[in-house]
Amino acid sequence: MEEIHKKLLQRNRTNLVKDLDPSKLYDGLLEKGVFTQDMVDEIKSSGTRRDQARQLVRDLETRGSRAFPLFLECLQETGQHSLAGLLLNAAPPAVQLQPSTPTQAVRPVVQPLPVYSPMDVDKQRKDVAPVYPIQRPTTTPSPSPEREYLRPRPQGRTRRDSIQNYKMDATPCGHCLIINNVDFEEQSSLNNRKGSNIDCDKLERRFKALNFDVKVRTNLKQRQIKHELSALSKKDHSQYDCCLVIMLSHGTEVSHSRFPGAVYGVDGQHVTVQYITNYLNGQNCPSLQGKPKLFFIQACGGGEKDTGFEVSPDESQPPIGGADDQTDAIPMSSSSDSLSMSDEPDARATLPTPSDILVSYSTFPGYVSWRDTQAGSWYVETLDRILEENATTDDLVTMLMMVNNEVAQNSAKGLYKQMPGSFNFLRKLLYFKTQ
């Protein structure tokens, strides 16, 4: 959407939320291609009429250049003339409000071939040319009728060396945002996270060495976390190859439709992981389309503690972990979503397009994540060392598997276990640029 149109929506957001009837607009916005059915379904499920209106206007800002004039058309077609007039009167004279006519592509008309069962050849229409078996050398046994009509399978299989690599040679490679929440407000009822600064220092040094422009923000409230993510999504990433977000905080389990889990601001208000990833998806951050977007979450996925299970002697490893181990767990939240209900223009969320996204969790959803108050968290300590030792030779997914294996060997208080894991939607291999 054009910036001037976004500003018109933002300046008139209060009146739109107060008076807009979204239910009358859904069919028109679908028909005109402004929203997809999934987006409309998500808006409908966002709550009251005001909530739906707020979400609709927010999502509208993320659509293309024709979204605003088509929205005006829908307002007029559904009799919401006062709101259409409000936006028309607020627009500067030079602003183009009519939708540009999309170029009509001339496509050849393709007639589908009739489909018949291989065993029903005699029932084909007479005007359709029959399909004859492929003539083979007489030395080859005659194939069965089913074989004659099957599409041949491609020879061989996809090899690892045929998978492409992401371009990762820009200088710097991309932005890296680290949010490190250590000292929590008293009313949050959350303990301070001793040892988190050790994690933060390690990751800041590591990703600077891996050619990232690193920014660290400490002790952020929920609203400040969203502001930082919004600011990151609005940057021009055209000259970069990657973007990275690291969250170090307390966490919890929440109901979710995509990425599980949530992290807490120091005020005790949480932000869901799916909301965090939304900021950088292909719709909300076009300059990162087709580029890897990496998220590392050092926080609990829930409150359950894993005591592990017995393995054969050749699988066992000496337990690692000390008396200073703490968790980053908070009980499961009853909230089904934490999308902001405020009317701030930077609060943007749409149905995510998850391609080229990887979310690495310090622990399995629903379980606690352990942190040593003296040495930092198990996950970050292991991740930092694996990156240092292997980034010159191995791709990211392989290294995360190494992290999983090593953290799984640890034991907290000689009893509790931890299992990291990832939601991987990368399409190519990712090798960091090392010095």
C-alpha positions as CSV (number, residue, x, y, z in Angstrom):
1,M,0.0,0.0,0.0
2,E,1.1,3.5,-0.8
3,E,2.5,5.4,2.2
4,I,0.0,8.2,1.8
5,H,-2.8,5.7,1.9
6,K,-1.5,4.1,5.1
7,K,-1.4,7.5,6.8
8,L,-5.0,8.2,5.8
9,L,-6.0,4.9,7.4
10,Q,-4.0,5.6,10.5
11,R,-5.3,9.2,10.9
12,N,-8.9,8.0,10.6
13,R,-8.4,4.7,12.5
14,T,-10.6,5.8,15.5
15,N,-13.6,6.6,13.3
16,L,-13.1,3.4,11.2
17,V,-13.0,1.2,14.3
18,K,-16.0,2.9,15.8
19,D,-18.3,2.9,12.7
20,L,-17.1,0.3,10.2
21,D,-19.2,-2.8,9.6
22,P,-16.7,-5.4,8.5
23,S,-19.3,-8.1,7.8
24,K,-20.6,-6.2,4.8
25,L,-17.1,-5.9,3.3
26,Y,-15.8,-9.4,3.4
27,D,-17.4,-10.7,0.1
28,G,-16.3,-7.6,-1.8
29,L,-12.7,-7.6,-0.5
30,L,-12.5,-11.3,-1.4
31,E,-13.9,-10.8,-4.8
32,K,-11.6,-7.9,-5.6
33,G,-8.5,-9.9,-4.4
34,V,-7.7,-7.6,-1.5
35,F,-7.8,-10.3,1.1
36,T,-7.6,-14.1,0.9
37,Q,-10.2,-16.4,2.5
38,D,-7.7,-17.3,5.3
39,M,-7.2,-13.6,6.1
40,V,-11.0,-13.0,6.2
41,D,-11.4,-16.1,8.5
42,E,-8.8,-14.8,10.8
43,I,-10.4,-11.3,11.0
44,K,-13.8,-12.9,11.7
45,S,-12.3,-14.8,14.6
46,S,-10.6,-11.8,16.2
47,G,-13.6,-11.0,18.4
48,T,-16.2,-8.3,18.5
49,R,-17.2,-6.0,15.6
50,R,-14.7,-3.4,16.9
51,D,-12.0,-6.0,17.1
52,Q,-12.8,-7.2,13.6
53,A,-12.8,-3.6,12.3
54,R,-9.5,-2.9,13.9
55,Q,-7.9,-6.1,12.5
56,L,-9.3,-5.4,9.1
57,V,-7.8,-1.9,8.9
58,R,-4.5,-3.2,10.3
59,D,-4.3,-6.0,7.7
60,L,-5.4,-3.6,4.9
61,E,-2.1,-1.6,5.4
62,T,-0.1,-4.7,4.5
63,R,-1.8,-5.2,1.1
64,G,-0.8,-3.9,-2.3
65,S,-1.1,-0.5,-4.0
66,R,-4.6,-1.2,-5.1
67,A,-5.9,-2.1,-1.7
68,F,-6.9,1.4,-0.6
69,P,-9.0,2.4,-3.6
70,L,-10.6,-1.0,-3.7
71,F,-11.5,-0.6,0.0
72,L,-13.1,2.7,-0.9
73,E,-15.1,1.0,-3.6
74,C,-16.3,-1.7,-1.1
75,L,-17.4,1.0,1.3
76,Q,-19.5,2.8,-1.3
77,E,-20.9,-0.5,-2.6
78,T,-22.1,-1.5,0.8
79,G,-23.7,1.8,1.7
80,Q,-21.0,3.0,4.1
81,H,-20.8,6.3,2.4
82,S,-20.0,8.4,5.4
83,L,-16.7,6.5,6.0
84,A,-15.8,6.6,2.3
85,G,-16.5,10.3,2.3
86,L,-14.4,10.7,5.4
87,L,-11.4,9.2,3.7
88,L,-12.0,11.0,0.4
89,N,-12.2,14.4,2.1
90,A,-9.1,13.7,4.2
91,A,-7.0,12.9,1.1
92,P,-4.7,15.6,-0.4
93,P,-5.9,16.7,-3.8
94,A,-3.0,15.1,-5.6
95,V,-3.6,11.6,-4.2
96,Q,-4.8,9.0,-6.7
97,L,-7.8,7.2,-5.1
98,Q,-9.1,5.3,-8.1
99,P,-7.8,1.8,-8.5
100,S,-5.4,1.4,-11.3
101,T,-6.6,-1.1,-14.0
102,P,-4.5,-4.2,-13.8
103,T,-2.9,-5.4,-17.0
104,Q,-4.9,-8.2,-18.5
105,A,-2.6,-11.0,-19.5
106,V,-3.6,-12.9,-22.6
107,R,-3.4,-16.5,-21.9
108,P,-3.9,-19.4,-24.4
109,V,-7.0,-21.5,-23.8
110,V,-5.8,-25.0,-22.9
111,Q,-8.4,-27.8,-23.4
112,P,-7.9,-30.6,-21.0
113,L,-7.4,-34.1,-22.4
114,P,-10.1,-36.7,-21.4
115,V,-9.0,-39.0,-18.6
116,Y,-9.8,-42.6,-18.7
117,S,-9.0,-45.6,-16.6
118,P,-6.3,-47.7,-18.2
119,M,-8.7,-50.7,-18.1
120,D,-11.6,-48.8,-19.9
121,V,-9.9,-48.2,-23.3
122,D,-12.8,-49.8,-25.1
123,K,-15.2,-47.3,-23.6
124,Q,-13.4,-44.2,-25.0
125,R,-15.3,-41.9,-27.4
126,K,-14.6,-42.8,-31.0
127,D,-13.4,-39.2,-31.8
128,V,-10.5,-39.5,-29.3
129,A,-7.3,-41.0,-30.7
130,P,-6.5,-44.3,-28.9
131,V,-3.4,-44.6,-26.7
132,Y,-1.1,-47.4,-27.9
133,P,1.5,-49.2,-25.8
134,I,5.1,-48.2,-26.3
135,Q,6.8,-50.7,-28.7
136,R,9.7,-52.4,-26.9
137,P,12.3,-54.8,-28.1
138,T,11.1,-58.3,-28.3
139,T,13.8,-59.4,-25.8
140,T,12.1,-57.4,-23.1
141,P,9.1,-59.0,-21.4
142,S,5.8,-57.4,-22.4
143,P,4.7,-55.1,-19.6
144,S,1.3,-55.4,-18.0
145,P,-1.5,-53.1,-19.2
146,E,-1.2,-51.0,-16.0
147,R,2.5,-50.4,-16.8
148,E,1.8,-49.2,-20.3
149,Y,-0.3,-46.3,-19.1
150,L,1.6,-45.2,-16.0
151,R,3.7,-42.1,-16.2
152,P,7.4,-43.2,-15.8
153,R,9.0,-42.3,-12.6
154,P,12.1,-40.0,-12.8
155,Q,15.3,-41.9,-12.4
156,G,17.4,-41.5,-9.3
157,R,16.6,-39.3,-6.3
158,T,17.2,-35.8,-5.1
159,R,20.8,-35.5,-3.9
160,R,22.0,-33.3,-1.1
161,D,24.5,-31.6,-3.5
162,S,21.6,-30.6,-5.8
163,I,20.1,-28.4,-3.0
164,Q,20.9,-24.8,-3.5
165,N,22.5,-22.6,-0.8
166,Y,21.2,-19.2,0.3
167,K,23.3,-16.2,-0.7
168,M,25.1,-15.2,2.5
169,D,28.0,-13.0,1.3
170,A,26.7,-9.4,1.9
171,T,28.6,-7.2,4.2
172,P,27.1,-7.1,6.7
173,C,25.1,-10.2,6.1
174,G,22.0,-8.7,7.8
175,H,20.5,-7.3,11.0
176,C,20.5,-9.3,14.2
177,L,18.2,-8.1,17.0
178,I,18.8,-9.5,20.5
179,I,16.2,-8.8,23.2
180,N,17.6,-9.7,26.6
181,N,15.1,-9.6,29.5
182,V,16.8,-10.0,32.8
183,D,15.2,-7.8,35.5
184,F,11.4,-8.2,35.7
185,E,9.1,-5.8,37.4
186,E,7.8,-6.7,40.8
187,Q,4.1,-6.7,39.7
188,S,5.0,-9.3,37.0
189,S,5.6,-12.0,39.7
190,L,8.5,-13.2,37.5
191,N,12.0,-13.9,38.9
192,N,15.0,-12.1,37.5
193,R,16.9,-14.2,35.0
194,K,20.4,-14.4,36.5
195,G,22.9,-15.6,33.9
196,S,21.1,-14.2,30.9
197,N,23.6,-11.4,30.4
198,I,26.2,-14.2,29.9
199,D,24.0,-15.6,27.1
200,C,23.6,-12.2,25.6
201,D,27.3,-11.4,25.5
202,K,28.1,-14.7,23.9
203,L,25.6,-14.4,21.2
204,E,26.4,-10.7,20.5
205,R,30.1,-11.7,20.0
206,R,29.3,-14.8,18.0
207,F,27.0,-13.1,15.4
208,K,29.2,-10.1,15.0
209,A,31.9,-12.6,14.1
210,L,29.5,-14.2,11.6
211,N,29.1,-10.9,9.8
212,F,25.9,-9.5,11.3
213,D,25.0,-6.0,12.4
214,V,24.0,-6.8,16.0
215,K,21.7,-4.6,18.1
216,V,21.0,-5.5,21.8
217,R,17.9,-4.3,23.7
218,T,17.6,-5.0,27.4
219,N,14.6,-5.3,29.7
220,L,11.8,-4.5,27.3
221,K,8.1,-4.5,28.1
222,Q,5.6,-6.2,25.8
223,R,4.9,-3.0,23.9
224,Q,8.6,-2.2,23.5
225,I,9.2,-5.7,22.1
226,K,6.6,-5.1,19.5
227,H,8.0,-1.7,18.7
228,E,11.5,-3.1,18.2
229,L,10.1,-5.9,15.9
230,S,8.0,-3.4,14.0
231,A,11.0,-1.1,13.5
232,L,13.1,-4.0,12.2
233,S,10.3,-5.0,9.8
234,K,10.2,-1.5,8.4
235,K,13.9,-1.4,7.6
236,D,15.1,-1.8,4.0
237,H,16.8,-5.2,3.9
238,S,17.4,-5.1,0.1
239,Q,21.2,-5.0,0.5
240,Y,21.3,-7.8,3.1
241,D,21.0,-11.6,2.8
242,C,19.4,-12.6,6.1
243,C,17.7,-11.4,9.3
244,L,18.0,-12.7,12.8
245,V,16.0,-12.3,16.0
246,I,17.1,-13.7,19.4
247,M,14.7,-13.7,22.4
248,L,16.2,-14.3,25.8
249,S,13.4,-14.2,28.4
250,H,10.9,-16.1,30.5
251,G,8.4,-18.1,28.3
252,T,5.1,-19.9,28.5
253,E,2.9,-22.2,26.5
254,V,-0.1,-20.7,24.7
255,S,-2.8,-22.0,22.4
256,H,-1.5,-21.4,18.9
257,S,-2.3,-22.0,15.2
258,R,1.2,-21.9,13.9
259,F,4.4,-21.5,15.9
260,P,4.0,-22.5,19.6
261,G,5.0,-20.6,22.6
262,A,5.3,-17.0,23.9
263,V,8.0,-14.9,25.5
264,Y,7.4,-12.4,28.3
265,G,8.2,-8.7,28.5
266,V,9.5,-7.5,31.9
267,D,6.0,-6.2,32.7
268,G,4.7,-9.7,32.7
269,Q,2.8,-9.4,29.4
270,H,3.7,-11.9,26.8
271,V,4.2,-11.9,23.0
272,T,3.5,-15.1,21.0
273,V,6.2,-16.5,18.9
274,Q,3.8,-16.6,15.9
275,Y,3.3,-12.9,16.3
276,I,7.1,-12.3,16.5
277,T,7.6,-14.2,13.2
278,N,4.7,-12.4,11.5
279,Y,6.7,-9.2,11.5
280,L,9.3,-10.5,9.1
281,N,7.3,-12.8,6.8
282,G,7.1,-12.2,3.1
283,Q,4.0,-10.1,3.3
284,N,4.9,-7.7,6.1
285,C,8.6,-7.3,5.1
286,P,8.9,-7.5,1.3
287,S,12.6,-6.7,1.2
288,L,13.2,-10.1,3.0
289,Q,11.2,-12.1,0.6
290,G,13.1,-15.3,-0.4
291,K,15.8,-14.6,2.3
292,P,16.3,-16.6,5.4
293,K,14.7,-15.2,8.6
294,L,16.1,-16.9,11.7
295,F,14.6,-16.8,15.2
296,F,16.3,-18.2,18.3
297,I,14.1,-18.5,21.4
298,Q,15.8,-19.1,24.8
299,A,12.7,-19.4,27.0
300,C,10.5,-22.1,28.4
301,G,7.9,-23.7,26.3
302,G,5.8,-24.5,29.3
303,G,6.0,-25.7,32.9
304,E,6.5,-29.4,32.5
305,K,9.8,-30.9,33.7
306,D,11.2,-33.8,31.7
307,T,12.8,-36.6,33.8
308,G,13.9,-38.5,30.6
309,F,14.0,-42.2,30.1
310,E,16.5,-45.0,30.5
311,V,18.8,-45.9,27.6
312,S,21.2,-48.7,26.8
313,P,24.8,-48.2,28.2
314,D,26.2,-47.3,24.8
315,E,23.8,-44.4,24.5
316,S,24.4,-42.9,27.9
317,Q,26.6,-39.9,28.5
318,P,28.0,-38.4,31.7
319,P,25.3,-36.0,33.0
320,I,26.1,-32.3,32.9
321,G,24.5,-29.6,35.0
322,G,24.8,-28.0,38.4
323,A,23.0,-26.9,41.5
324,D,22.6,-23.4,40.1
325,D,20.3,-24.5,37.3
326,Q,17.0,-22.5,37.0
327,T,14.1,-22.6,34.6
328,D,12.5,-19.9,32.5
329,A,9.1,-21.4,32.9
330,I,5.7,-19.8,33.5
331,P,2.4,-21.7,33.6
332,M,0.4,-22.0,30.4
333,S,-1.5,-18.8,29.5
334,S,-5.2,-19.0,29.0
335,S,-5.0,-16.4,26.2
336,S,-5.5,-17.9,22.8
337,D,-3.6,-15.1,21.1
338,S,-1.6,-12.0,22.1
339,L,-2.2,-9.9,19.1
340,S,-2.3,-6.3,20.2
341,M,-5.7,-4.7,20.7
342,S,-4.2,-1.2,20.7
343,D,-4.7,1.2,17.8
344,E,-1.0,1.8,17.2
345,P,0.0,1.9,13.5
346,D,3.0,-0.3,14.1
347,A,0.9,-3.2,15.4
348,R,0.7,-5.2,12.2
349,A,-0.2,-8.9,11.8
350,T,-1.4,-11.0,8.9
351,L,-1.6,-14.7,8.1
352,P,2.1,-15.6,7.9
353,T,3.8,-16.9,4.8
354,P,6.3,-19.1,6.5
355,S,8.7,-19.9,3.7
356,D,12.4,-19.2,4.5
357,I,11.7,-19.1,8.2
358,L,13.5,-21.1,10.9
359,V,12.5,-20.9,14.6
360,S,14.9,-22.7,16.9
361,Y,13.6,-23.4,20.4
362,S,15.7,-24.0,23.4
363,T,13.2,-26.7,24.5
364,F,10.3,-28.8,23.3
365,P,6.9,-27.0,23.5
366,G,5.4,-27.4,26.9
367,Y,8.6,-28.1,28.7
368,V,11.0,-26.0,30.8
369,S,14.3,-24.6,29.6
370,W,17.3,-24.7,32.0
371,R,19.7,-21.9,32.7
372,D,22.8,-21.9,35.0
373,T,23.0,-18.7,36.9
374,Q,26.8,-18.8,36.6
375,A,27.4,-20.1,33.1
376,G,24.2,-19.1,31.2
377,S,21.6,-21.4,29.6
378,W,22.4,-24.9,28.4
379,Y,21.0,-24.1,24.9
380,V,22.9,-20.8,24.3
381,E,26.2,-22.1,25.7
382,T,26.0,-25.1,23.4
383,L,24.8,-23.1,20.4
384,D,27.7,-20.6,20.8
385,R,30.3,-23.4,20.9
386,I,28.8,-25.4,18.0
387,L,28.8,-22.3,15.8
388,E,32.4,-21.5,16.8
389,E,33.6,-25.0,16.0
390,N,31.5,-25.8,12.9
391,A,30.3,-22.7,11.1
392,T,33.1,-22.9,8.6
393,T,32.1,-26.3,7.4
394,D,28.5,-27.1,8.3
395,D,25.1,-25.7,7.4
396,L,22.8,-24.3,10.1
397,V,20.3,-27.1,10.3
398,T,23.2,-29.7,10.7
399,M,24.6,-27.5,13.5
400,L,21.3,-27.2,15.3
401,M,21.0,-31.0,15.2
402,M,24.4,-31.1,17.0
403,V,23.0,-28.7,19.6
404,N,20.0,-30.9,20.1
405,N,22.2,-33.9,20.7
406,E,24.5,-32.2,23.1
407,V,21.8,-30.5,25.2
408,A,19.9,-33.8,25.4
409,Q,22.9,-35.2,27.4
410,N,22.6,-32.6,30.1
411,S,20.9,-33.2,33.5
412,A,19.6,-30.5,35.9
413,K,20.0,-31.4,39.5
414,G,21.0,-34.9,38.2
415,L,17.4,-35.5,37.2
416,Y,15.8,-33.2,34.7
417,K,16.4,-33.2,30.9
418,Q,15.9,-30.7,28.1
419,M,15.3,-31.3,24.3
420,P,15.8,-28.3,21.9
421,G,14.2,-28.4,18.5
422,S,13.3,-26.3,15.4
423,F,10.4,-25.4,13.1
424,N,12.2,-25.4,9.8
425,F,10.7,-23.8,6.7
426,L,14.0,-23.1,5.0
427,R,14.2,-24.0,1.3
428,K,18.0,-24.1,0.9
429,L,21.1,-24.8,2.9
430,L,22.3,-22.0,5.0
431,Y,26.1,-21.5,5.5
432,F,27.2,-18.5,7.6
433,K,30.0,-16.3,6.2
434,T,33.0,-16.8,8.5
435,Q,36.1,-14.7,8.9
